[in-house]
Amino acid sequence: MNLRLIGIGAGVLIILSLPLAGAIAGPDFAGQDDGKGGGLFSTLGLSDSPRTSPTAASRPARGTVEPGKPGPAEQPRTDSSCGPEVSSPHGVEAQTCVLVGEGRTWGRSYYRNTSGRALDAVLTMMGPAGRTVQIRCAVGAGDEPGLCETPKEDSVGAPDSYSAVAEFAVPDDEGELLLRSGSNSSVPGDG
C-alpha cells in the first residue's frame, strides 16, 4: 500500500513539475527571445523586464484611461497671433505674439541672443481703449532660446484689437536698439 501511495505521489509531482520545468526553461514568446533566458523569475513576474513586470502589465498604456476613472484634464485652448520671425545682423532673433486663452490676453516674445553680450528687452502689449502693459526682461548672453512674457490680463474686445512689440537693446546709457519685433508686422513680400 505504501508503494501505491508513493507511485501516486510521484505521478502528481511529475504532472505538477512540467509547468515549472517549462517556466524555468524560459518560454520563447513567438520567437521573441530577448537573449536574457526568461526563466522562472520573469515567468512569475519577478524580473525587471517590462515585458513581464507585474507593475508594467497592471497599469494602462500611456494615453489610455482605465475604465471607471476620469480621463486627463483637457488643456485649455490658447490662440495666438504672431508676427514674422525677424533677425538682426547683431545676432538677435525674435518672434512676437499676442496670445488669448480662458478669457485672458497676454504678449510673448520668443528670442535667441547670439550677440555675445547681455541685452535688455522691453515687451509692450497694446489693447483697446488705450490699455497698455509693459515688461522689461533681461536677455542673457548665449545661444539658448528664451521668452519674455507680459502678465495675463482679462480680455477686453476682439483678439485682433491687441498687438505686441518687443525691442531688444544694449543695456547702457545710449541703449542702442538692435531689433524690433511685432505681433502684427507684415511678412516681407506680402503686398
Beta strands, then each sheet from edge to edge (+ up, - down):
strand 1: 78-82
strand 2: 86-87
strand 3: 92-101
strand 4: 104-113
strand 5: 119-126
strand 6: 132-139
strand 7: 142-149
strand 8: 153-154
strand 9: 163-169
strand 10: 177-182
sheet 1: 1+ 3- 2+
sheet 2: 1+ 3- 4+ 7-
sheet 3: 1+ 3- 4+ 8-
sheet 4: 6+ 5- 9+ 10-
end
